[in-house]
């Protein structure tokens, strides 16, 4: 049985982490997540993914029980690299991925959430990287993604103290994209996903590609790529439909 369950409806794939009691980021969860991503990427009926955790938590961290099997530094480094590759796959995915976070996203759970494109977070959720409490450091790119969202200084405080922050505080510092009451979390995440799913998928894919390039290329290279894709998109049927619908004052119907 997969630890990542999937339900598809109206262009949205709802992925549910089911690894009780804390939905830990185990090797099996990683494998099941990659399998689901591979399946859904080629599924034309899916435009947006929403990920949440079953039970009390989004994900309370990595599976610490697996750590005791490490025989040397090479074993630990290999596991870290595997987690980094999985979360790189999430970050570079061709369809938007929304993390709907309740309870806690800690350690590897927060590292997963930070690799998603959007984070809808419950006000009372706990967000943190507590690895220093174990005498270790984050290994799934947490030291790199956290400063992107909150800046170096705030990242240092979160990492060095290992103290979690609330969803509300996460919204204030840029770690949470949208903060909502816990009771409306999935409704809000699905409503956002539905708005995105109604757009041209090719346009969304171009946007994801261009936003990704802001981290790896210069401004001038990035805007040159934007010009190229701007030209390409105008040759598509979706562009013709969108412009015609605007002029005719009706809602566009895009081919996915």
C-alpha positions as CSV (number, residue, x, y, z in Angstrom):
1,X,0.0,0.0,0.0
2,X,1.3,3.4,-0.9
3,X,2.0,5.9,1.9
4,X,1.0,8.7,-0.5
5,X,-2.7,8.4,-1.4
6,X,-4.1,10.2,-4.4
7,X,-7.6,11.5,-5.3
8,X,-8.2,13.4,-8.5
9,X,-11.2,15.7,-9.0
10,X,-11.8,18.7,-11.3
11,X,-8.2,19.0,-12.4
12,X,-6.8,18.8,-8.9
13,X,-4.8,15.8,-7.4
14,X,-5.1,15.7,-3.7
15,X,-2.1,13.8,-2.3
16,X,-2.4,12.6,1.3
17,X,0.7,11.5,3.4
18,X,-0.3,8.5,5.4
19,X,2.6,7.4,7.5
20,X,1.3,7.5,11.1
21,X,1.8,8.6,13.7
22,X,3.8,11.7,12.5
23,X,3.8,11.3,8.7
24,X,7.6,11.1,8.8
25,X,9.6,11.6,5.6
26,X,10.9,8.0,5.4
27,X,12.6,6.3,2.5
28,X,9.3,4.6,1.6
29,X,7.5,8.0,1.6
30,X,10.2,9.4,-0.7
31,X,9.8,6.5,-3.1
32,X,6.0,6.7,-3.1
33,X,6.1,10.5,-3.6
34,X,8.3,10.2,-6.6
35,X,6.1,7.5,-8.1
36,X,3.0,9.7,-7.7
37,X,4.8,12.7,-9.2
38,X,5.8,10.6,-12.2
39,X,2.2,9.3,-12.7
40,X,0.6,12.7,-12.4
41,X,3.0,14.6,-14.6
42,X,1.8,12.8,-17.7
43,X,-1.9,12.9,-16.6
44,X,-3.6,15.5,-18.7
45,X,-6.6,15.5,-16.3
46,X,-4.4,17.0,-13.5
47,X,-3.4,20.6,-13.5
48,X,-2.5,21.3,-9.9
49,X,-1.4,19.1,-6.9
50,X,-2.4,19.7,-3.3
51,X,-0.4,17.8,-0.6
52,X,-1.5,17.4,3.0
53,X,-1.0,15.0,5.9
54,X,-3.5,12.6,7.4
55,X,-4.1,12.9,11.1
56,X,-2.5,15.4,13.4
57,X,0.4,16.5,11.3
58,X,1.5,17.6,7.9
59,X,4.8,15.9,8.6
60,X,6.7,16.1,11.9
61,X,10.1,15.4,10.3
62,X,12.4,12.7,8.9
63,X,12.2,9.1,10.1
64,X,14.8,9.2,12.9
65,X,14.6,5.4,13.2
66,X,16.3,5.1,9.8
67,X,19.2,7.2,11.1
68,X,20.4,4.5,13.5
69,X,21.2,2.3,10.5
70,X,24.0,4.6,9.3
71,X,27.4,3.0,9.5
72,X,29.5,6.0,8.5
73,X,29.4,9.5,7.2
74,X,29.0,8.3,3.6
75,X,25.7,6.5,4.5
76,X,24.3,9.7,6.1
77,X,25.5,11.9,3.2
78,X,23.9,9.5,0.7
79,X,20.5,9.7,2.4
80,X,20.8,13.5,2.5
81,X,21.5,13.6,-1.2
82,X,18.5,11.3,-1.9
83,X,16.2,13.6,0.0
84,X,17.6,16.7,-1.8
85,X,17.0,15.0,-5.2
86,X,13.4,14.2,-4.3
87,X,12.7,17.7,-3.1
88,X,14.4,19.2,-6.2
89,X,12.0,17.1,-8.2
90,X,9.1,18.7,-6.3
91,X,10.5,22.2,-6.7
92,X,11.1,21.8,-10.5
93,X,7.8,20.0,-11.1
94,X,6.0,21.1,-14.2
95,X,2.6,21.6,-12.4
96,X,2.0,23.8,-9.3
97,X,2.2,21.9,-6.0
98,X,0.4,23.4,-3.0
99,X,1.3,22.3,0.5
100,X,-1.6,22.5,2.9
101,X,0.0,22.5,6.3
102,X,-1.7,21.8,9.7
103,X,-0.4,20.5,13.0
104,X,3.3,20.6,12.4
105,X,5.8,20.8,9.5
106,X,9.1,20.2,11.2
107,X,12.6,19.1,10.0
108,X,12.2,17.0,6.8
109,X,8.5,17.9,6.8
110,X,9.2,21.6,6.5
111,X,12.0,20.9,4.0
112,X,9.4,19.2,1.9
113,X,6.9,22.1,2.3
114,X,9.6,24.6,1.3
115,X,10.2,22.7,-1.9
116,X,6.5,23.1,-2.8
117,X,5.5,26.1,-4.9
118,X,2.9,27.4,-2.5
119,X,2.3,26.9,1.2
120,X,-1.2,27.4,2.7
121,X,-0.7,27.2,6.4
122,X,-3.0,26.9,9.4
123,X,-2.7,29.7,11.8
124,X,-1.8,27.4,14.7
125,X,0.6,25.1,12.7
126,X,4.2,24.8,13.9
127,X,7.0,25.4,11.4
128,X,10.6,24.7,12.3
129,X,13.9,22.9,11.7
130,X,14.8,21.4,15.1
131,X,17.7,19.3,13.9
132,X,20.2,21.0,16.2
133,X,18.3,19.5,19.2
134,X,19.6,16.2,17.9
135,X,23.1,17.4,17.5
136,X,22.8,17.3,13.7
137,X,21.9,19.8,10.9
138,X,19.2,19.8,8.3
139,X,20.1,17.5,5.3
140,X,17.3,17.9,2.8
141,X,18.4,21.4,1.6
142,X,16.7,23.2,4.6
143,X,19.8,25.4,5.1
144,X,19.4,26.6,1.5
145,X,15.7,27.0,1.0
146,X,14.9,28.6,4.4
147,X,17.0,31.8,3.7
148,X,15.3,32.2,0.3
149,X,12.0,32.8,2.1
150,X,12.9,34.5,5.3
151,X,16.4,35.9,4.8
152,X,19.8,34.8,6.2
153,X,19.4,36.4,9.7
154,X,15.9,35.0,10.4
155,X,17.0,31.6,9.1
156,X,20.0,31.6,11.4
157,X,17.8,32.3,14.4
158,X,15.3,29.5,13.4
159,X,18.1,27.0,12.8
160,X,20.3,27.9,15.8
161,X,17.5,28.0,18.4
162,X,15.6,25.1,16.8
163,X,12.4,26.7,18.1
164,X,9.3,26.4,15.9
165,X,7.2,29.3,14.8
166,X,3.5,29.5,14.4
167,X,1.7,29.7,11.0
168,X,0.9,33.3,11.7
169,X,4.5,34.2,12.3
170,X,5.4,32.1,9.2
171,X,3.1,34.4,7.2
172,X,4.7,37.5,8.6
173,X,8.3,36.5,7.6
174,X,7.4,35.0,4.2
175,X,7.7,31.3,5.0
176,X,3.9,30.7,4.7
177,X,2.3,31.9,1.4
178,X,-1.2,32.1,2.8
179,X,-2.3,31.7,6.5
180,X,-5.8,30.5,7.3
181,X,-7.8,29.0,10.2
182,X,-7.2,25.3,10.5
183,X,-10.8,24.4,10.0
184,X,-10.8,26.0,6.5
185,X,-7.3,24.8,5.5
186,X,-8.2,22.3,2.8
187,X,-11.1,24.3,1.5
188,X,-8.8,27.3,1.0
189,X,-6.0,25.2,-0.6
190,X,-8.5,23.6,-3.0
191,X,-10.1,26.9,-3.8
192,X,-6.7,28.3,-4.7
193,X,-5.9,25.1,-6.7
194,X,-9.2,25.5,-8.6
195,X,-8.4,29.0,-9.6
196,X,-5.0,27.9,-11.0
197,X,-6.5,24.8,-12.7
198,X,-8.8,27.0,-14.8
199,X,-5.9,28.7,-16.4
200,X,-3.9,27.6,-19.5
201,X,-1.6,24.9,-18.4
202,X,1.1,25.9,-20.9
203,X,1.1,29.4,-19.4
204,X,1.4,28.0,-15.9
205,X,4.3,25.8,-17.0
206,X,6.1,28.8,-18.6
207,X,5.5,30.8,-15.4
208,X,7.1,28.0,-13.3
209,X,10.0,27.8,-15.7
210,X,10.6,31.5,-15.5
211,X,10.3,31.8,-11.7
212,X,12.8,28.9,-11.4
213,X,15.3,30.8,-13.6
214,X,15.3,33.7,-11.2
215,X,17.5,31.5,-8.9
216,X,19.9,30.3,-11.5
217,X,20.4,33.0,-14.2
218,X,21.1,36.7,-14.4
219,X,18.3,39.3,-14.8
220,X,19.2,39.9,-18.4
221,X,19.3,36.2,-19.3
222,X,15.9,35.7,-17.5
223,X,14.1,38.5,-19.3
224,X,15.5,37.2,-22.6
225,X,14.0,33.9,-21.8
226,X,10.7,35.7,-20.9
227,X,10.7,37.4,-24.3
228,X,11.2,34.1,-26.1
229,X,8.4,32.3,-24.2
230,X,6.1,35.4,-24.6
231,X,6.6,35.0,-28.3
232,X,6.0,31.3,-28.3
233,X,2.8,31.5,-26.2
234,X,1.2,33.8,-28.8
235,X,1.3,31.0,-31.4
236,X,-0.9,28.7,-29.2
237,X,-4.6,28.1,-29.5
238,X,-5.0,29.0,-25.8
239,X,-3.7,32.5,-26.5
240,X,-6.1,32.9,-29.4
241,X,-8.9,31.7,-27.2
242,X,-7.9,33.9,-24.2
243,X,-7.7,37.1,-26.3
244,X,-10.9,36.3,-28.2
245,X,-12.8,35.7,-25.0
246,X,-11.5,39.0,-23.5
247,X,-12.7,40.9,-26.5
248,X,-16.0,39.1,-26.6
249,X,-16.4,39.6,-22.8
250,X,-16.8,35.9,-22.0
251,X,-14.9,33.4,-19.9
252,X,-12.2,31.6,-21.9
253,X,-12.2,27.8,-22.3
254,X,-8.6,26.6,-22.5
255,X,-7.2,23.4,-23.8
256,X,-5.2,21.7,-21.1
